[in-house]
Amino acid sequence: MLCHSRTGPGVKNIVNRVRVLRFGAAMTKTFSELGFAGRLIAVEGLDGSGKSTQIYLLKRWLELQGLKVFFSEWNSSDLVKSATSKGKKRELLSPTTFSLIHATDFADRYERQLVPLLRAGYLVLCDRYIFTAFARDTVRGCPPEWVRGIYDFAALPDMTFFFKADLEVSLNRILDGRPQLKYFEAGMDLGLSNDIYESFRIFQGRILERYLGMSEEFKFTIMDANQPIEAQQSVFRDLVATRLDLSAFVVSLTHAPGTDGDRASLPVRTSPTNS
């Protein structure tokens, strides 16, 4: 059963792509439990929560220690990125199309990037993982069992951090970076309110409820995203260093040039986005 909306003619091709990349029964194990040499760390949060800033800073900190690190973000596969961008700009994407396009993006990155690098012993950092779809797509009206079924090939992250920010904090962070909200991030396609700011609060509030509802099931570590960037990053680094043996991911016995201990104490800088 699909979401209760009309779908465009390109949906069949997207569905076929996802079906090809399905690997079997629903996955309930982490990459560590499946015997992969690498580890996957995922961050989740509302738009404007600051999770992208935090994963960017963690990536730089790990790289400066000479570790094998790879970064991947939601909706970044060359396979569908341009199509998604065009659909958003023209406001053509139905909930079903939205869900399937993002599933195709994820499946492509999972098969071509995430799994091979995890097998090779990398620390893979993901700005959003399957939980984004579990939250957003169901708020848009797609049945939860259908959404989860699309992603049943994917192993679970070894660590998932949910950056929980107040709605007004998230809204203000977005507007600090650009003049207005985007159509889809505000849920304007759902007809929740004619006021884009009120629609954002309703839409993102419902997504927050979905995230919190699955936080125990998927063992999220909940981070206080209302705190200053530096304070969050300090806690984030400490948790990662405590839970993982980072020495297992060193590129070589000697760190790369410029990654001495002083440089590893990287001063906190913000990333280009605050999402």
Secondary structure as UniProt FT lines:
FT   TURN            9..10
FT   HELIX           11..20
FT   TURN            31..35
FT   STRAND          39..45
FT   TURN            47..48
FT   HELIX           51..63
FT   TURN            64..66
FT   STRAND          69..73
FT   TURN            74..75
FT   TURN            78..80
FT   HELIX           81..89
FT   TURN            90..91
FT   HELIX           95..109
FT   HELIX           110..114
FT   HELIX           115..119
FT   TURN            120..121
FT   STRAND          123..127
FT   HELIX           130..139
FT   TURN            140..141
FT   HELIX           144..150
FT   TURN            151..153
FT   STRAND          159..164
FT   HELIX           167..177
FT   TURN            183..187
FT   HELIX           188..190
FT   HELIX           196..214
FT   TURN            215..219
FT   STRAND          221..224
FT   TURN            225..226
FT   HELIX           229..243
FT   HELIX           246..249
FT   TURN            257..258
FT   HELIX           261..264
//
